[in-house]
Amino acid sequence: MRSDHLLGDRFERALVYATRLHREQRRKGSGTPYAAHLLGVASLVLEDGGSEDEAIASLLHDAAEDQGGRARLDEIEREFGSVVAHIVDGCTDTDISPKPPWRPRKEAYVQALASHDASVRRVSLGGFCEIG
């Protein structure tokens, strides 16, 4: 790993934050703790040469969507910065509850990916790849 990709205190804080935030969630089908997905995405992003901000966003990529919407995104910006919040926002397919139907929501999300920057695409694709 290159020295510019060493992970610091912000990553550690994000790991604790994400684990606490999703502690009651399980993966559909397997029952695996949701944190396993978040760690998998962060690993893929880092292995692809992603930055610490991208790795942090990987841990938090479902936070606004699953755990509090816009208010959660604002909190992420305060805690981890505007770059991380921007990536998380780009990875959020909806922050309203109840969520719209799955298929049209995901189709619109995938279509919108082309207009996002490389960091959003890297984290989003890491999420898709980790799901398998």
LOKOL-97782 format. One line per 10 residues: their letters; for each residue x, y, z of C-alpha. Coordinates in steps of 0.05 Angstrom, whole numbers, plus 5000, padded with zeros to 4 digits. Layout:
! residues N
a = X/Y/Z; ...;
END
This chain:
! residues 132
mrsdhllgdr = 5000/5000/5000; 5026/5069/4982; 5041/5116/5040; 4987/5165/5017; 4936/5111/5028; 4951/5099/5101; 4888/5103/5143; 4884/5152/5200; 4840/5171/5258; 4783/5194/5213;
feralvyatr = 4777/5125/5183; 4777/5094/5252; 4723/5142/5276; 4682/5127/5213; 4689/5052/5225; 4662/5059/5296; 4608/5108/5273; 4584/5062/5216; 4585/5000/5260; 4543/5033/5313;
lhreqrrkgs = 4496/5063/5262; 4481/4997/5228; 4488/4951/5289; 4416/4927/5285; 4418/4914/5210; 4430/4847/5178; 4441/4828/5105; 4378/4805/5071; 4380/4730/5060; 4442/4713/5099;
gtpyaahllg = 4430/4748/5165; 4503/4770/5165; 4515/4835/5204; 4510/4893/5156; 4578/4918/5177; 4608/4861/5136; 4581/4893/5073; 4609/4961/5092; 4678/4932/5107; 4677/4894/5041;
vaslvledgg = 4662/4957/5002; 4717/4996/5038; 4766/4939/5023; 4748/4939/4948; 4755/5015/4944; 4823/5014/4978; 4848/4957/4935; 4827/4998/4874; 4871/5055/4897; 4817/5096/4931;
sedeaiasll = 4832/5152/4979; 4818/5155/5053; 4758/5199/5039; 4731/5146/4990; 4744/5091/5041; 4707/5130/5095; 4650/5143/5047; 4649/5068/5033; 4636/5055/5106; 4581/5107/5106;
hdaaedqggr = 4552/5098/5036; 4484/5072/5061; 4479/5116/5123; 4433/5170/5094; 4392/5120/5055; 4381/5071/5113; 4393/5112/5176; 4365/5182/5177; 4362/5215/5109; 4384/5287/5100;
arldeieref = 4396/5298/5175; 4445/5239/5175; 4481/5267/5114; 4488/5335/5149; 4518/5299/5209; 4567/5261/5164; 4589/5327/5134; 4602/5357/5203; 4640/5295/5227; 4678/5273/5165;
gsvvahivdg = 4678/5333/5117; 4645/5356/5053; 4682/5308/5007; 4658/5247/5045; 4587/5276/5049; 4588/5290/4974; 4606/5217/4959; 4554/5189/5007; 4501/5235/4977; 4519/5209/4908;
ctdtdispkp = 4512/5137/4932; 4444/5150/4962; 4387/5127/4916; 4334/5156/4962; 4330/5187/5031; 4255/5187/5036; 4212/5139/5076; 4178/5097/5056; 4225/5081/4999; 4197/5080/4928;
pwrprkeayv = 4193/5012/4894; 4260/4978/4888; 4267/4966/4813; 4251/5037/4787; 4292/5067/4844; 4353/5025/4826; 4345/5037/4751; 4344/5112/4761; 4404/5107/4807; 4445/5068/4756;
qalashdasv = 4427/5117/4700; 4449/5176/4744; 4517/5144/4759; 4545/5166/4692; 4538/5239/4713; 4574/5230/4779; 4648/5240/4792; 4699/5184/4796; 4696/5180/4872; 4621/5169/4874;
rrvslggfce = 4627/5117/4818; 4684/5080/4853; 4646/5074/4919; 4580/5057/4885; 4612/5004/4842; 4647/4976/4903; 4579/4969/4934; 4551/4933/4873; 4611/4887/4868; 4610/4869/4942;
ig = 4537/4849/4938; 4558/4800/4883;
END
